[in-house]
Amino acid sequence: MGTLPEATFESELFGHRKGSFTDARSDRAGRFQTARGGTLFLDEIGNMPLASQAKLLTALERREVTPIGADRPEAIDVRIVSATNLDEARLFDPGVFRPDLLFRLNTIVIRVPPLRERSGDIPGLLHHYLSLYEAQYARPVRELAPSALERLCAWPWPGNVRALRHACERAVILASQDDYRYEDFGLAMPVQAAPPAAGVKDAAEDGAFRLGALERETIAAALDKAKGNISLAARMLGLSRAALYRKLGKHGI
């Protein structure tokens, strides 16, 4: 929901009629109509502009939507499931999210704890994503070293499952041993906002140097695996071709 431009919000959710605007070459059902009798999942709902929130609230309260260019509303019958990564303090801020829409949506609330609070899920997630990327990149099946599993389960995972998934992809691409080692996952603690304490400047600079060296090593390894194919290497690294070219220049590769 956070990626929907306000200009296309109503068309995407409520549909439109042919000729109702310049590019409307045919009638189009909105998400509410296509989900009729089922479930509509609204992701990142906390990132919606307030104006769009008002339109969504009206549709939910009236249980009907009016496609752009239509003369009469259409009844809707859907179950709404919504998700947000906003913390509750911001979610209850009326300058960020409308209280009336929040009360309309939060009939049943499921709070998903961060991954660091459910470390028992980590082994299963690691197995799933390592197997997934082994198949995707046609890489050999490897076991996870016990010492690596122990450290990965203790990692705080500030990016939750998304971060774990990307770490598994990196490990599959770059692993060169018979099993996965902790170092294959390329984990580094996020930079703290607080200024460094006295006497740690040299250590910070050394850390930046090592991170730069790790990035160069990662890019070089991906290029080697891709046999010099820039597009394939960029996909492996999760970068655009342009971003990869910039990093190649940066590291003199």
N, C-alpha and C positions, 0 to 999 in steps of 0.2 A: 504493500500500500504506500510505503514511503517513496517509491520510485514513480508513482503515477503522477504525471503533470496535471495541474488543476484544469488545464484546457481540455484534457481528454478523460477526466475522471468520470463524468456522467456517461459518456459514450461507452467506456469500458465496463462500468458496473450496471448501467441501466439500459444500454443499447441505443440504437438510433434508427431513423427511417431514411430511406433513399432520398438524396437531395437535400437533407436537412443542413448540410454544410458542404464545403467545396469537395472534400474527398469521400463523401458518403455516396458511393456508387451503387450500393444495394442496402437493403434492410440488414441489420445486424443485431442479434440478440446479445444482451449484456450478461455479465456473470450471474446476476440474480436470476435471470430467466433460465439460463442453461443449468443452473443448480436446482431448479424447481423440484421439490420432493426429496431433495438430498441435503448435503452439507456443503457450505461455502466457507472456506478457510481464508481468513484475512490476516496475512502476515505483516509484521512491522507496523501494526496499526497505530502505535504511539508516535510514528513519524509523519502522520498525515497533517496537512495544514488545517487550521481551525475551520476555514470555510468549507473544506471537504468533509470535515467531521459533522458539520451542521447538515449537509445533504444526506450523509449516511444515516444520521439520527432520524431525520424526517422519514426516510424509507423504512427504517425499522419500526418506528412508532405507528406509521400508517399501514404497514404491511403491503405496500404497493410502490411501484416505481413508474415513472413516465419517461419512455424513451425520447430522446431528442427528436423533435419534429412530429411527435405523435399528438393526437387530439385528446386522448383519454389515458388514464393510468392503467397499469396491469397489476393484478394481484400477484403477490409472491408468497411462496411457502417453502422456506429454507431454514435449516438449522445453522446458526452462525457460531463458528469457532474462531477466535482471534488470538493473536500472540504479540507480545512486545518484549523487548529487552530493556525497557526503561525501568529504573528503580521506582519503588512505590512513591517516594517523595516527589519525584518529577511527574509521575502519572496522576497524582492528586493535585498538581499545580494547575489551576484553571487557565493560566497563560500558556500552558503546553497542551493540555487535554481537557475537553469539555466534561464537567462533572456529570451532566445529564446523560451523555453518551456512555461514560464509564459505568454509571449505575445501570444503564440499559444492557450493557454487555457482560457485567461481572456476576451474573446469576450463580454460576459455578466457577470457582477459581482454582486452578491447578498451578502451584508454584514449583518450578523445576529447579532444584538446587544446582549450584555450579559444580562442575566436574570434580573439583578438588574436595567436595564434600561427599562424593560418592565414588571413592576410589575403587570399590568393588566392581564397578562397571568397566574400568579401564582395560583389564586383560581381554575381555570380550570385544571391546571396540578396536583394540590393537589388532587382534586376530582378524577381525572383519576387514579392516581397511588395508592391512598388509596383503591379505589374500586378494582383495579387489584390485589393488594396483599391480600386484604380481601378474595377474591375468591381463590387465590393461596394457602393460608395457612388455609383456612376454618375457618376464624376468624369472629366474629360478625360484622355486619355493624354498624359503629359509625358515629355520626356527628362530625364536627370539631368545637370546642369551639370558639365563636367569638373573644375572646381575643387572642387565639392561631393564628387564621387566620390573625388578625391585625399584630401580631409580625412576622409571617412568611412572610407576604407581604413586611415588612420593612427589612427583612434579606437580606444582600448583595449577598448571594449565590455565593461565589467565585468559586464553582465547577459547576455552571450553572445547567442545567436540570439533569445531571447525579447525582449531589449532592442532588438535591431535591428528585429524585427517591429513592436513598438509604435512605434518611431520612424518607420517607414515609414507606419504607419496615420495618425500625427499629420501627417506631411508631406502625405499625400494629402488629408486633410480641410482643411488650412489653407493649402496652396500657392495663391498668387494670380498668380504670374508664368508666363511661357510654359514655363519649365523649373523643375525642383526645385533650390532653393538649399540650401546647408548650413544656413542659419538655419531652414528649414522643419522640420527634424528635431528641434529643441528639445533638443539634447544639452547636458548640464551634468555636470561632474565630480562624483563622489560627495563628500560632506563628509568631511574627514579627521578621525580621532579625536584627533590630537595638538592641543594648545592652540595658538592663533595666536601667532606671534612678535610681539615688541614692535613697536608702530607700525603694525600691520595691522588694528586694530580697525575703523577707519573704512572700510577697504576691504571687510572682511567684512560690515559693516552695509550698505554700498552694494550688495554682491552679493546679500544677502538681499532688499533692496528691488527689485533688478532681477528676481530670481526671482519675487517676488510679483507684479510688474507683468506678467511673462511668463505666469504662471498666469491672471491676470485677462484678458489679451488672448486666450489660448487658449480660455477658457470663453466669452468674448463672441463669438469667431469661430465656435465650434461652435454657439452659439445662433442666430447669424445664418444659418449653413448649414442648420440644422434649422427655420428660420422660427419660432423661439420654442417648438418642441415639446420640452418638458423630457425626455420619455422618449427621444426620438431623440438629443438632444444628450448625454444621459448615456451612451447606448450608444457614441456616437462617441468620447467621452472615456474610456470604460472605467470609468465610475463607476456606482454605484447612484443612483436618484433622490434618496434621502435625503442621500447624500454630496454630490450636486450642489447640492441646496438649501442645505446648510451652507456650501458654497463661495460660492454666490450671496450669502448673508448676509454672509459674511466680507468679500467684495469690494464689497458694496453695489451689486450688479447687479440 
